[in-house]
Amino acid sequence: MNAKKDTTPIEIYSGSPWQVGMVKTLLEDSGIMVYMQDVIMGTLNPWWTAGGGAGAIRLFISDNDYEKAKEIVEEYERTQA
């Protein structure tokens, strides 16, 4: 039997509903489980999410996936510049 390794959630990205949806899809397509926070507020008040401000939707991943997720997010951000 394998012992389950403890994990810690890490925020990997925040932004508008559209941006977060794109990044979430990229991460999940790479086999990374993603947890979204502040979805309702970001959907009801999208103007609060501009620039990843106080109302931004936030994505969290397991610390076990951090390196892989970081590469994916950085590549996404490079293509958006």
C-alpha positions in Angstrom: 0.0 0.0 0.0 1.3 3.5 -0.9 1.3 6.2 1.7 -0.5 9.3 0.5 1.8 12.3 0.3 0.5 15.4 2.0 -0.1 18.3 -0.4 -0.4 22.0 0.0 -2.5 24.1 -2.4 -0.6 26.9 -4.2 -2.1 29.8 -6.1 -0.7 29.5 -9.6 -2.8 32.2 -11.5 -5.5 34.8 -11.1 -7.4 36.9 -13.6 -10.6 37.5 -15.4 -13.1 34.6 -16.0 -11.9 34.3 -19.6 -8.2 34.2 -18.7 -8.7 31.8 -15.9 -10.8 29.5 -18.1 -8.0 29.3 -20.6 -5.3 28.6 -18.1 -7.5 26.0 -16.3 -8.0 24.2 -19.5 -4.3 24.2 -20.3 -3.4 22.8 -16.9 -6.1 20.1 -16.9 -5.1 19.1 -20.4 -1.7 18.4 -18.9 -3.1 16.2 -16.2 -3.0 18.8 -13.4 -6.0 19.1 -11.1 -7.1 22.7 -10.6 -9.2 24.3 -7.9 -10.9 27.6 -8.6 -11.7 30.2 -6.0 -13.9 33.4 -6.2 -15.7 32.1 -9.2 -19.1 33.5 -8.3 -17.8 37.0 -7.5 -15.6 37.0 -10.7 -18.6 36.0 -12.8 -21.1 38.4 -11.2 -18.7 41.4 -11.2 -16.2 40.8 -14.0 -15.1 44.5 -13.9 -13.5 43.7 -10.5 -11.3 41.1 -12.1 -9.5 43.4 -14.5 -5.8 43.0 -14.1 -6.1 40.3 -11.4 -7.4 42.8 -8.8 -9.4 42.1 -5.6 -12.2 40.4 -7.4 -10.1 38.1 -9.6 -10.8 34.4 -9.9 -7.9 32.5 -8.5 -6.5 29.1 -9.6 -4.8 26.7 -7.1 -2.9 23.5 -7.8 -1.1 21.0 -5.6 2.4 21.8 -4.6 3.4 18.5 -6.2 2.4 19.9 -9.6 4.0 23.3 -9.2 7.0 23.1 -11.5 5.0 21.7 -14.4 2.1 24.2 -13.8 4.5 27.1 -13.6 5.9 26.3 -17.1 2.4 26.1 -18.5 1.3 29.4 -17.0 4.5 31.1 -18.1 4.1 29.9 -21.7 0.4 31.1 -21.7 1.5 34.6 -20.4 4.3 34.8 -23.1 1.7 34.2 -25.8 -0.6 36.9 -24.4 1.9 39.7 -24.5 
